[in-house]
Amino acid sequence: MAFLGKLQVKLDEKGRLFLPAKARAPLAEGAYLTGGQDHCLYLFGQDQFDQFCDDIREQTLEDMTPTDFDRVLFFTLTNPKLDKQGRLTIPQDLRKFAGLDREALVIGMPGRLELWDLENWQNYSSTFFELFASAKSRRG
């Protein structure tokens, strides 16, 4: 994804959110939206989704079998289209999964965008930012 960092957005009454041009560019050849870990949503472009699928099969998950993970990932998968204004419609079941109501955060990650309910992100991040700030590097 070309978009890194964060952007606070609002969902409209139809469950749509506006994506900045940098975030839309990788979605031109197809977009994939699915439930992600920690109750956020993952948004991929075609190439990023293909790479994610290849990478995830090589990972070991602590509490889930790869089949269980695939079932969750692909059960919630949608192929949304952006409208001419650059808005992405998020289906109701995925809004419910992520707790998305009105205020949302788009986070640019390597290989994907994550869509978070703003309050959920604040609750989630309050713990790990403190851990990050006090962590000691393990590199030599």
Phi, psi and omega in degrees: 000141179279340183268120175237153182106209184222157177212123176274131183225168176240138172278140176275182184295344178263007179078028180255148172228150181274131176253137178294158184305318180300325180283333182281331187307312181290351182267359185300326182263011179136143180234148177228126181237132182208163174294135179248185179284156179063026177061038168250178175248145175257134176236122183239151162277172183304307182297319181294322179294317178301316180294319178300315180298320177294315183293319186293332179290340180269353183265151174256129179257137186293313188250003182223146171283158176304326179294316178300315180300313179301320181298315178295312182301310186277337176295323183266000186291133173230163180240075187286158175247141174275141176277179185296338179270002180082025180262142178250125176272126180259120181301152183304318182296325178284326174298319179295315179305316184269357182069022182288124180242282184232306181271127182225164178231130174257123181244124177277118180243159173300119176089354180192169166253147172245137178248123184236144163294134186301315181294319177299318178298315181298318178295314181295312188284338183301326180282310188284337175294322177293318177298318180297316183296329183257000183289144175262140180290141177262357179281151182286000000 
